Amino acid sequence: MAHPSKRTLITACAVLSVAAVLATSACSINVKGGTSAGKAGTMLVAADNGSPTFEKNFNPYAPNKRVGTTYMYEPLEVVNTLDGKETPFLATGHTMPDAKTVVFDIRQGVKWSDGKAFGPSDVAFTFQLLKDHKELDLKGVWQRVESVSVDGQKVVFHLKSDDVPAAHVIEQTLIVPEHVWKSVSDPVKETNAKPVVTGPYELGAFSPNQYTLVKNKDYWQADKVAADKLVMPAANTQLDVVNNGYDWAYAFMTEVDKTWVGANKQHNSYWFPPGGNVSLYPNLTKAPFNDVNFRQGLSWALDRTKIANNAEQGYVDAAGQSGLLLPNQKASLSTDLPDGGAVVQNTQKALDFFAKAGYTKKGDSLVDASGKQLSFSITTANGYTDWLQGVKTVQGQLKAAGIDVTINQPQPAAYNQALQSGDYDLAMGSFGGTGSLYDDFNNLLNSQFATPVGTPTTSNFERFSDPQVDQILAKLKATSDPAEQKKLGGQLQSVVYNQVPAISLFYGGLWGLFSDKQFTGWPSEKNPYASPMTWDSNPLLILTHLKKAAA
């Protein structure tokens, strides 16, 4: 159960965070059958996690903050990561008079939960707070912003360079009240035990194993909030999602139709949209992975459909080699890619590419010029059972091509370190799912992240470097013309398809489980207004969209 940028586990599975690049991990939930109805108006949410109990930390910028923090604090706008659509919240919208300036129109009539008025000064204060305390600037806003100024009800962000995608980062920053936080002596260590917020919920009761969020009756769009109370249990109390009648959970379930849906066929449903490209990262600093012919050989040797089915039990599709998340980003798909970027296993084509790279088939082995069989390892994190199943399938398919493949399974922390430092041959990973075409490709391809092996990086773990690609990224960063954006995006898709900096395998699912017994209007394939994620600001889209079920 996970997401491309965060693995949030309901049961006792390992947790890993790798800078917005990791994708889904399967963890089974022990289902015993039966449900228990919740109190009217109360939503039971499986979203948070404790180890084994909760720390009372609602600092919106703390890496270890409680998930419910983002149900209370609001950003300027919320981005649907499935399609990049922006929904105004504390801002009514934004404009870019030029590529170096972003102007947000701040919403009027909003109050903090202590009754004080919210205004542009709170926004300006928030960003100054992040500038003064770089540890809080988790999204790297001040890497892109030069200065911030207030002009009446507008807040103006002056950027360091032509940077159209910067608005996407700025708008997702959670805003805090100046009148509260200006007196905080150490904002980095502050746990914010009594949060003052603008959002749909306020903090209710808190215990080491469970806390509640209660409806903010003075919320500026309170009429859109259906649930009067949210109950947030600690994840690793081993609460059974099915047995306890959860309304909303984010979890991978084996045989979900029999387990989750089977427990209450009238009300329980699920939606697993794609949230990231689960891929093999070739270490481009090593031979033979630095040879594009060899990478093409690997790509054509794989049966992605079988890999996807074995890894994720048929819940997700095989990924194409465009670098896009489909169908999420279908509108951006280049018509120049053969078969829309799909790569169907072709053993002879794979062998032809291997031959160009200096490897030929001799008996059952793929050998180099000296007759030595090719061998290498694939690194995946220990405990991520879906990725392991995918890797085992890859191992078998490459064995059929004559390659001796071993599997390396370090613990999550060691895996994280190996990936960031470039200490691997091939490694499982994931990219995409940010909601921004530029950010998706920039994280994968920008040479500024291609640090020397041994020096950790936060993106581009394969260490791809091409000056022409950097130029395309720079142009995409600077343009607001939709036609130009699509053209440049197509060029980047061609790079991923032809140069194979990563070998896409399958789309990592976002494991949304819903019950409409009490609340209706959950996101779905027919109405993908939000992803089913339970963390960050995405839940604000859901919590202001649901309706109480008819009695």
TAHUCOR-V524040 format. One record per residue. N is the residue number from 0. RES is the residue in one small letter. OMEGA is omega in whole degrees, -180 to 180 (* if undefined). Layout:
[[N | RES | OMEGA] [N | RES | OMEGA]]
This chain:
[[0 | m | -178] [1 | a | -177] [2 | h | -177] [3 | p | 180] [4 | s | -178] [5 | k | 174] [6 | r | 180] [7 | t | -169] [8 | l | -178] [9 | i | 177] [10 | t | -171] [11 | a | 177] [12 | c | -178] [13 | a | 179] [14 | v | 179] [15 | l | 174] [16 | s | -180] [17 | v | 168] [18 | a | 172] [19 | a | -180] [20 | v | -173] [21 | l | -178] [22 | a | -161] [23 | t | 175] [24 | s | -177] [25 | a | 173] [26 | c | -179] [27 | s | 174] [28 | i | -178] [29 | n | -175] [30 | v | -179] [31 | k | 179] [32 | g | 178] [33 | g | 178] [34 | t | 174] [35 | s | -174] [36 | a | 176] [37 | g | 178] [38 | k | -179] [39 | a | 178] [40 | g | -180] [41 | t | 180] [42 | m | 177] [43 | l | -172] [44 | v | 173] [45 | a | -174] [46 | a | -173] [47 | d | 176] [48 | n | 176] [49 | g | -176] [50 | s | -5] [51 | p | -179] [52 | t | -177] [53 | f | 163] [54 | e | -178] [55 | k | -178] [56 | n | 178] [57 | f | 172] [58 | n | -174] [59 | p | -179] [60 | y | 179] [61 | a | 178] [62 | p | -178] [63 | n | 180] [64 | k | 175] [65 | r | -177] [66 | v | -179] [67 | g | 177] [68 | t | -176] [69 | t | 171] [70 | y | -177] [71 | m | 179] [72 | y | -178] [73 | e | 171] [74 | p | 176] [75 | l | 176] [76 | e | 178] [77 | v | -179] [78 | v | 171] [79 | n | -175] [80 | t | 179] [81 | l | -176] [82 | d | 178] [83 | g | -179] [84 | k | -178] [85 | e | 176] [86 | t | -179] [87 | p | 173] [88 | f | -179] [89 | l | 168] [90 | a | 176] [91 | t | 179] [92 | g | 177] [93 | h | 176] [94 | t | 174] [95 | m | 179] [96 | p | 172] [97 | d | -173] [98 | a | 179] [99 | k | -176] [100 | t | 175] [101 | v | -178] [102 | v | 178] [103 | f | 174] [104 | d | -173] [105 | i | -177] [106 | r | 177] [107 | q | 176] [108 | g | 180] [109 | v | 178] [110 | k | 169] [111 | w | -175] [112 | s | 175] [113 | d | 176] [114 | g | 179] [115 | k | 180] [116 | a | 173] [117 | f | 178] [118 | g | -178] [119 | p | -179] [120 | s | 177] [121 | d | 179] [122 | v | 180] [123 | a | 179] [124 | f | -179] [125 | t | -177] [126 | f | 174] [127 | q | 178] [128 | l | 179] [129 | l | 178] [130 | k | -178] [131 | d | -178] [132 | h | -173] [133 | k | 179] [134 | e | -179] [135 | l | -175] [136 | d | -172] [137 | l | -179] [138 | k | 178] [139 | g | -179] [140 | v | -174] [141 | w | 167] [142 | q | -175] [143 | r | -177] [144 | v | 177] [145 | e | -179] [146 | s | -180] [147 | v | 178] [148 | s | 179] [149 | v | 178] [150 | d | -177] [151 | g | 178] [152 | q | -179] [153 | k | 171] [154 | v | -173] [155 | v | 178] [156 | f | 178] [157 | h | -172] [158 | l | -179] [159 | k | -179] [160 | s | 172] [161 | d | -168] [162 | d | -179] [163 | v | -179] [164 | p | 180] [165 | a | 179] [166 | a | 180] [167 | h | 180] [168 | v | -178] [169 | i | -172] [170 | e | -177] [171 | q | 179] [172 | t | 178] [173 | l | -175] [174 | i | -180] [175 | v | -178] [176 | p | 179] [177 | e | -174] [178 | h | 177] [179 | v | -171] [180 | w | 179] [181 | k | -180] [182 | s | -180] [183 | v | -174] [184 | s | 180] [185 | d | -177] [186 | p | -179] [187 | v | -178] [188 | k | -178] [189 | e | 178] [190 | t | 172] [191 | n | -174] [192 | a | 178] [193 | k | -174] [194 | p | 172] [195 | v | -164] [196 | v | 173] [197 | t | -168] [198 | g | -174] [199 | p | -176] [200 | y | 172] [201 | e | 178] [202 | l | 175] [203 | g | -180] [204 | a | 180] [205 | f | 173] [206 | s | -179] [207 | p | -177] [208 | n | -176] [209 | q | 171] [210 | y | -180] [211 | t | 172] [212 | l | -178] [213 | v | -176] [214 | k | 176] [215 | n | -174] [216 | k | 179] [217 | d | 180] [218 | y | -174] [219 | w | 173] [220 | q | -177] [221 | a | -180] [222 | d | 180] [223 | k | -175] [224 | v | -174] [225 | a | -175] [226 | a | 180] [227 | d | -178] [228 | k | 173] [229 | l | 177] [230 | v | -173] [231 | m | 179] [232 | p | 173] [233 | a | -172] [234 | a | -173] [235 | n | 161] [236 | t | 180] [237 | q | 175] [238 | l | -178] [239 | d | -176] [240 | v | -178] [241 | v | -176] [242 | n | -177] [243 | n | 173] [244 | g | 179] [245 | y | 175] [246 | d | -175] [247 | w | 178] [248 | a | 175] [249 | y | -173] [250 | a | 170] [251 | f | 176] [252 | m | 172] [253 | t | -180] [254 | e | -173] [255 | v | 179] [256 | d | 179] [257 | k | -174] [258 | t | -176] [259 | w | -178] [260 | v | -178] [261 | g | -180] [262 | a | 179] [263 | n | -175] [264 | k | -179] [265 | q | -171] [266 | h | -172] [267 | n | 178] [268 | s | 178] [269 | y | 176] [270 | w | -177] [271 | f | 179] [272 | p | 179] [273 | p | -178] [274 | g | 180] [275 | g | 175] [276 | n | 175] [277 | v | -166] [278 | s | 168] [279 | l | 175] [280 | y | 173] [281 | p | 177] [282 | n | -172] [283 | l | 176] [284 | t | -176] [285 | k | 168] [286 | a | 1] [287 | p | -174] [288 | f | 178] [289 | n | 179] [290 | d | -177] [291 | v | 178] [292 | n | 178] [293 | f | 179] [294 | r | 176] [295 | q | 178] [296 | g | 177] [297 | l | -177] [298 | s | -177] [299 | w | -180] [300 | a | -171] [301 | l | 173] [302 | d | -173] [303 | r | 180] [304 | t | 178] [305 | k | 178] [306 | i | -180] [307 | a | -178] [308 | n | -180] [309 | n | -177] [310 | a | -171] [311 | e | 172] [312 | q | 177] [313 | g | -179] [314 | y | -178] [315 | v | -179] [316 | d | 169] [317 | a | -179] [318 | a | 172] [319 | g | -177] [320 | q | 178] [321 | s | -173] [322 | g | -180] [323 | l | 170] [324 | l | -179] [325 | l | 9] [326 | p | -175] [327 | n | -173] [328 | q | -177] [329 | k | -178] [330 | a | -179] [331 | s | -175] [332 | l | -179] [333 | s | 177] [334 | t | -180] [335 | d | -178] [336 | l | 176] [337 | p | 177] [338 | d | 178] [339 | g | 179] [340 | g | 179] [341 | a | 177] [342 | v | -179] [343 | v | -176] [344 | q | 179] [345 | n | -173] [346 | t | -179] [347 | q | 179] [348 | k | 178] [349 | a | -180] [350 | l | 178] [351 | d | 178] [352 | f | 177] [353 | f | 180] [354 | a | 177] [355 | k | 180] [356 | a | 176] [357 | g | -179] [358 | y | -179] [359 | t | -179] [360 | k | 176] [361 | k | -173] [362 | g | 179] [363 | d | -174] [364 | s | 171] [365 | l | -170] [366 | v | 175] [367 | d | -176] [368 | a | -180] [369 | s | -179] [370 | g | -180] [371 | k | -180] [372 | q | 177] [373 | l | 177] [374 | s | 175] [375 | f | -179] [376 | s | 172] [377 | i | -178] [378 | t | 175] [379 | t | -175] [380 | a | 177] [381 | n | 177] [382 | g | 180] [383 | y | -168] [384 | t | 180] [385 | d | 178] [386 | w | -180] [387 | l | 177] [388 | q | 176] [389 | g | -180] [390 | v | 178] [391 | k | 177] [392 | t | 175] [393 | v | -180] [394 | q | 180] [395 | g | -179] [396 | q | 178] [397 | l | 174] [398 | k | 178] [399 | a | 177] [400 | a | 176] [401 | g | -177] [402 | i | 177] [403 | d | -176] [404 | v | 172] [405 | t | -178] [406 | i | 179] [407 | n | -176] [408 | q | 176] [409 | p | 174] [410 | q | -174] [411 | p | -179] [412 | a | 179] [413 | a | 175] [414 | y | 178] [415 | n | -179] [416 | q | 180] [417 | a | -179] [418 | l | -176] [419 | q | -178] [420 | s | 180] [421 | g | -178] [422 | d | -179] [423 | y | 173] [424 | d | 169] [425 | l | 180] [426 | a | 172] [427 | m | 178] [428 | g | 180] [429 | s | 176] [430 | f | -180] [431 | g | 177] [432 | g | 180] [433 | t | -173] [434 | g | 180] [435 | s | 179] [436 | l | 179] [437 | y | -177] [438 | d | 179] [439 | d | -178] [440 | f | 180] [441 | n | 179] [442 | n | -179] [443 | l | -163] [444 | l | -172] [445 | n | -176] [446 | s | 178] [447 | q | 178] [448 | f | -174] [449 | a | 180] [450 | t | 177] [451 | p | 176] [452 | v | -176] [453 | g | 176] [454 | t | -174] [455 | p | 174] [456 | t | -178] [457 | t | -179] [458 | s | 180] [459 | n | -175] [460 | f | 179] [461 | e | 177] [462 | r | 175] [463 | f | 179] [464 | s | 179] [465 | d | -178] [466 | p | 180] [467 | q | 178] [468 | v | 176] [469 | d | 178] [470 | q | 178] [471 | i | 178] [472 | l | 180] [473 | a | 178] [474 | k | 179] [475 | l | 179] [476 | k | -171] [477 | a | -174] [478 | t | 174] [479 | s | -180] [480 | d | -177] [481 | p | -180] [482 | a | 179] [483 | e | 178] [484 | q | -180] [485 | k | 179] [486 | k | -180] [487 | l | 176] [488 | g | 177] [489 | g | 178] [490 | q | 179] [491 | l | 175] [492 | q | 178] [493 | s | 177] [494 | v | -179] [495 | v | -178] [496 | y | -173] [497 | n | -178] [498 | q | 175] [499 | v | 176] [500 | p | 173] [501 | a | -180] [502 | i | -178] [503 | s | -178] [504 | l | -180] [505 | f | 180] [506 | y | 178] [507 | g | -176] [508 | g | 170] [509 | l | -163] [510 | w | -178] [511 | g | 177] [512 | l | -175] [513 | f | 169] [514 | s | 178] [515 | d | 179] [516 | k | -180] [517 | q | -175] [518 | f | -179] [519 | t | 178] [520 | g | 178] [521 | w | 177] [522 | p | -177] [523 | s | 178] [524 | e | 179] [525 | k | -180] [526 | n | -175] [527 | p | -176] [528 | y | 178] [529 | a | 172] [530 | s | 180] [531 | p | -180] [532 | m | -180] [533 | t | -176] [534 | w | -173] [535 | d | -173] [536 | s | 180] [537 | n | -180] [538 | p | 178] [539 | l | 177] [540 | l | -178] [541 | i | -175] [542 | l | 176] [543 | t | -179] [544 | h | -176] [545 | l | 174] [546 | k | 174] [547 | k | 180] [548 | a | 178] [549 | a | -179] [550 | a | *]]
